[in-house]
Amino acid sequence: MNVAIVKYNAGNIYSVVNALKRLGIEPLLTDDAEQLQKADRVLFPGQGEARGAMEYLKARRLDEVIRSLHQPVLGICVGQQLLCRHSEEGDVDCISVFDAEVKRFLPQRHEDKVPCMGWNQLYDTTSPLMQGIEGGYVYFVHSYYVPVCRETIATADYILPYSAAMHKDNFYACQFHPEKSGHVGEQILRNFLAINS
C-alpha cells in the first residue's frame, strides 16, 4: 500500500512515520502534489500553531491539494483542526473540509489546566475508523478543540464534551495522537488503512 504523509512545518511527523513502520508500512514523506494525489492513503499530522501552519500550506498551495484529495485522508491533532473552517488560534481561515470552528479551551475551575495533556477516554464512537474502540483511552495534547458537531465520530470530555474524532466523505481526523496511544491507537491506524476508498 502506498501511504503518504503531508510534509509541512509541523512537528510530530516522525512519530507517525515510526508508527506506520511498526505496521509494516514504509510511508512517503512529501509535499509534492502529484505524490499526494497518487497515494492510496494520506496522513496529515501536526503539532504547533494554526496560523503559521496555514501560511506554509497556502504558500505552497497544499491547502488546495489536500482539499481536492479523493482517497482516505487522516488528519491528526493540529491536522484535524486545520481541516476545519476556521481556528481561533491566530484567527485564521483553514482548509474547510469540516464546517466547524476550532475553539480555545476556557478553564471553568481552578483545577482545569490548559493545555489538555494526557490520556482520556473515547465515547459515542461511530464510523469504520472507530471500529472496536468504544471506551478506549488515547493520548491528547492540545489547547484548542472542535465542538461536537454533525461530523463528530468520537467524543472526549475535558472541561466540556468535544470532537475527539471526525469524519466527512473520505476525510477522517482525530484530535488525539494515535501514534502515541498504545494498542488503541494502533487499532485506529489499522482501521484507517483498511477503509475502502
URKA-V180059 format. One record per pair of residues at least 24 apart in sequence whose C-alpha atoms are under 10 Angstrom apart, sorted by sequence separation. I is the first residue (numbers start at 1). GAP is how many residues later the second one is. If there is no record, write none. Layout:
I,GAP / I,GAP
This chain:
1,24 / 2,24 / 3,24 / 4,24 / 5,24 / 6,24 / 7,24 / 42,24 / 116,24 / 117,24 / 118,24 / 129,24 / 130,24 / 140,24 / 1,25 / 2,25 / 3,25 / 4,25 / 5,25 / 6,25 / 7,25 / 53,25 / 115,25 / 116,25 / 117,25 / 127,25 / 128,25 / 129,25 / 170,25 / 1,26 / 2,26 / 3,26 / 4,26 / 5,26 / 6,26 / 17,26 / 31,26 / 36,26 / 53,26 / 115,26 / 116,26 / 117,26 / 126,26 / 127,26 / 138,26 / 170,26 / 4,27 / 6,27 / 16,27 / 33,27 / 42,27 / 114,27 / 115,27 / 116,27 / 125,27 / 126,27 / 127,27 / 170,27 / 16,28 / 32,28 / 33,28 / 37,28 / 41,28 / 42,28 / 50,28 / 54,28 / 67,28 / 114,28 / 115,28 / 116,28 / 124,28 / 125,28 / 126,28 / 169,28 / 6,29 / 16,29 / 31,29 / 33,29 / 36,29 / 37,29 / 41,29 / 42,29 / 43,29 / 44,29 / 45,29 / 46,29 / 47,29 / 48,29 / 49,29 / 50,29 / 53,29 / 66,29 / 67,29 / 68,29 / 114,29 / 115,29 / 116,29 / 124,29 / 125,29 / 126,29 / 146,29 / 5,30 / 6,30 / 13,30 / 15,30 / 16,30 / 31,30 / 32,30 / 36,30 / 39,30 / 40,30 / 41,30 / 42,30 / 43,30 / 44,30 / 45,30 / 46,30 / 47,30 / 48,30 / 65,30 / 67,30 / 113,30 / 114,30 / 123,30 / 124,30 / 125,30 / 145,30 / 4,31 / 5,31 / 13,31 / 14,31 / 31,31 / 33,31 / 34,31 / 37,31 / 38,31 / 39,31 / 40,31 / 41,31 / 42,31 / 43,31 / 44,31 / 45,31 / 46,31 / 47,31 / 48,31 / 50,31 / 51,31 / 63,31 / 64,31 / 66,31 / 122,31 / 123,31 / 124,31 / 125,31 / 144,31 / 3,32 / 4,32 / 13,32 / 33,32 / 37,32 / 38,32 / 39,32 / 40,32 / 41,32 / 42,32 / 43,32 / 44,32 / 45,32 / 46,32 / 47,32 / 50,32 / 63,32 / 122,32 / 123,32 / 124,32 / 2,33 / 3,33 / 4,33 / 12,33 / 13,33 / 32,33 / 33,33 / 36,33 / 37,33 / 38,33 / 39,33 / 40,33 / 41,33 / 42,33 / 43,33 / 44,33 / 45,33 / 46,33 / 49,33 / 62,33 / 63,33 / 121,33 / 122,33 / 123,33 / 142,33 / 2,34 / 4,34 / 5,34 / 10,34 / 11,34 / 12,34 / 13,34 / 31,34 / 37,34 / 39,34 / 44,34 / 45,34 / 46,34 / 121,34 / 122,34 / 123,34 / 140,34 / 141,34 / 142,34 / 3,35 / 4,35 / 10,35 / 11,35 / 12,35 / 36,35 / 44,35 / 45,35 / 46,35 / 121,35 / 122,35 / 130,35 / 140,35 / 141,35 / 2,36 / 3,36 / 4,36 / 5,36 / 6,36 / 7,36 / 8,36 / 10,36 / 11,36 / 12,36 / 33,36 / 43,36 / 44,36 / 46,36 / 50,36 / 51,36 / 58,36 / 120,36 / 121,36 / 129,36 / 130,36 / 139,36 / 140,36 / 141,36 / 2,37 / 3,37 / 4,37 / 5,37 / 6,37 / 7,37 / 8,37 / 9,37 / 10,37 / 11,37 / 45,37 / 50,37 / 51,37 / 52,37 / 55,37 / 57,37 / 58,37 / 105,37 / 106,37 / 120,37 / 121,37 / 129,37 / 138,37 / 139,37 / 140,37 / 1,38 / 2,38 / 3,38 / 4,38 / 5,38 / 6,38 / 7,38 / 8,38 / 9,38 / 10,38 / 44,38 / 50,38 / 51,38 / 52,38 / 54,38 / 57,38 / 104,38 / 105,38 / 106,38 / 120,38 / 127,38 / 129,38 / 138,38 / 139,38 / 140,38 / 1,39 / 2,39 / 3,39 / 4,39 / 5,39 / 6,39 / 7,39 / 9,39 / 10,39 / 44,39 / 50,39 / 51,39 / 54,39 / 55,39 / 104,39 / 105,39 / 125,39 / 126,39 / 127,39 / 128,39 / 137,39 / 138,39 / 139,39 / 1,40 / 2,40 / 3,40 / 4,40 / 5,40 / 6,40 / 9,40 / 10,40 / 49,40 / 50,40 / 51,40 / 52,40 / 54,40 / 103,40 / 104,40 / 105,40 / 124,40 / 125,40 / 126,40 / 127,40 / 138,40 / 139,40 / 140,40 / 49,41 / 50,41 / 51,41 / 53,41 / 54,41 / 103,41 / 104,41 / 105,41 / 117,41 / 122,41 / 123,41 / 125,41 / 126,41 / 138,41 / 139,41 / 140,41 / 10,42 / 50,42 / 51,42 / 102,42 / 103,42 / 104,42 / 116,42 / 122,42 / 138,42 / 139,42 / 9,43 / 10,43 / 50,43 / 51,43 / 102,43 / 103,43 / 116,43 / 121,43 / 122,43 / 129,43 / 138,43 / 139,43 / 9,44 / 50,44 / 101,44 / 102,44 / 103,44 / 114,44 / 120,44 / 128,44 / 129,44 / 137,44 / 138,44 / 8,45 / 9,45 / 101,45 / 102,45 / 113,45 / 114,45 / 127,45 / 129,45 / 136,45 / 137,45 / 138,45 / 139,45 / 8,46 / 9,46 / 10,46 / 100,46 / 101,46 / 112,46 / 113,46 / 137,46 / 138,46 / 139,46 / 9,47 / 100,47 / 112,47 / 136,47 / 137,47 / 138,47 / 8,48 / 9,48 / 98,48 / 100,48 / 111,48 / 136,48 / 137,48 / 8,49 / 100,49 / 135,49 / 136,49 / 7,50 / 99,50 / 100,50 / 109,50 / 134,50 / 6,51 / 98,51 / 99,51 / 100,51 / 107,51 / 108,51 / 133,51 / 8,52 / 50,52 / 98,52 / 99,52 / 107,52 / 108,52 / 132,52 / 133,52 / 98,53 / 105,53 / 106,53 / 107,53 / 8,54 / 89,54 / 98,54 / 105,54 / 106,54 / 130,54 / 133,54 / 7,55 / 74,55 / 89,55 / 105,55 / 132,55 / 133,55 / 6,56 / 88,56 / 120,56 / 131,56 / 132,56 / 87,57 / 88,57 / 119,57 / 130,57 / 131,57 / 87,58 / 118,58 / 129,58 / 130,58 / 87,59 / 117,59 / 129,59 / 130,59 / 132,59 / 6,60 / 16,60 / 128,60 / 129,60 / 131,60 / 129,61 / 130,61 / 131,61 / 84,62 / 119,62 / 129,62 / 130,62 / 77,63 / 78,63 / 81,63 / 128,63 / 129,63 / 12,64 / 77,64 / 78,64 / 81,64 / 127,64 / 128,64 / 129,64 / 12,65 / 77,65 / 80,65 / 81,65 / 129,65 / 12,66 / 78,66 / 80,66 / 128,66 / 129,66 / 11,67 / 77,67 / 78,67 / 128,67 / 5,68 / 10,68 / 77,68 / 98,68 / 128,68 / 4,69 / 5,69 / 6,69 / 10,69 / 98,69 / 99,69 / 3,70 / 5,70 / 97,70 / 98,70 / 97,71 / 97,72 / 6,73 / 98,73 / 97,74 / 98,74 / 97,75 / 98,75 / 80,83 / 83,83 / 80,84 / 80,85 / 80,86 / 77,87 / 80,87 / 77,88 / 83,88 / 76,89 / 83,89 / 75,90 / 83,90 / 75,91 / 80,91 / 82,91 / 74,92 / 75,92 / 80,92 / 81,92 / 74,93 / 80,93 / 81,93 / 47,94 / 48,94 / 50,94 / 73,94 / 79,94 / 80,94 / 81,94 / 47,95 / 78,95 / 79,95 / 80,95 / 73,96 / 74,96 / 75,96 / 76,96 / 77,96 / 78,96 / 79,96 / 80,96 / 72,97 / 73,97 / 74,97 / 75,97 / 76,97 / 77,97 / 78,97 / 71,98 / 72,98 / 73,98 / 74,98 / 75,98 / 76,98 / 77,98 / 78,98 / 70,99 / 71,99 / 72,99 / 73,99 / 74,99 / 75,99 / 76,99 / 77,99 / 70,100 / 71,100 / 72,100 / 73,100 / 74,100 / 75,100 / 76,100 / 77,100 / 69,101 / 70,101 / 76,101 / 77,101 / 69,102 / 76,102 / 76,103 / 67,104 / 66,105 / 74,115 / 74,118 / 73,119 / 74,119 / 72,120 / 73,120 / 72,121 / 72,122 / 72,123 / 71,124 / 72,124 / 73,124 / 71,125 / 72,125 / 71,126 / 70,127 / 44,128 / 45,128 / 42,129 / 43,129 / 44,129 / 45,129 / 43,130 / 45,130 / 47,130 / 46,131 / 45,132 / 43,149 / 42,150 / 41,151 / 42,151 / 41,152 / 40,153 / 41,153 / 41,154 / 41,156 / 40,157 / 19,159 / 20,159 / 19,160 / 16,161 / 18,161 / 19,161 / 15,162 / 16,162 / 17,162 / 15,163 / 16,163 / 19,163 / 23,163 / 15,164 / 16,164 / 22,164 / 12,165 / 14,165 / 15,165 / 19,166 / 20,166 / 23,166 / 12,167 / 19,167 / 23,167 / 25,168 / 20,169 / 19,170 / 20,170 / 23,170 / 16,173 / 20,173 / 3,190 / 1,192
